[in-house]
Amino acid sequence: MSINFDLWKLLAGLGIFLFGMQLIEESVKSLSGRAFRRIIRMYTNGRLRSIGSGALVTALLQSSSAVSLMVLAFVGAGVMNMQNAIGVIMGSNIGTTLTAWIIATIGFKIKIEALALPFIGLGMLVNLIFAGLAGASIPLIMKKIGIDPAQSSSIILTTVTDVLGFLAFLGFAVLFQNALIA
C-alpha cells in the first residue's frame, strides 16, 4: 500500500480554504447589523449559554464543522469574542456526541419510510405557502434580525427554497430506496 503525498495539492486546498474563510468574514461584516450582533451576543454571553447554543446549533445543522467555521467567521468579523467562541465550539462537540447517543438509542427503532410521505407533503405545502409570501415576509424578518434584505434577499430566498426542495427530495429518495429493496 503506497500513499502519494502531493504538496502542491495540499497548498492549493489550504489556499482555497483560507480564501473562502476570508470571503465569509467579509460577507458577515457587511451583512451583519446591530440587531444581528445583539442576537449573537445574547445567545453566546456566558459559558453555559455559549455551550448550550453550540450544542443546539450543532443538533440543528448536524455538522460541528459548519458550526466551527461559522464561529470562526463571526470572530474574524468582530461579531463574537473569542471566549464565547470557545464555548460555542465546546458545545458543538457536545452536541455531536449527544446526537450520536440519540441515534444509538432510538434511531434504529424509527422507520424512516413512515416519515417520507409526510416530509414530501410538508415540504411542498411550505413551498407553496412561501412562494406567495416570500416577497413580503422574508425581508421583514431579515430587517428584524439585522440583515440588510437589499443585499441578501435572493440568497436567503434561494436557501429557503433549496432546503424545502431537499426535504421533498429526501422523502422521494426514501420511497425510491424502499421500492428498490422490496
Order of alpha helices (4+ residues) and beta strands (2+ residues): alpha-alpha-alpha-alpha-alpha-alpha-alpha
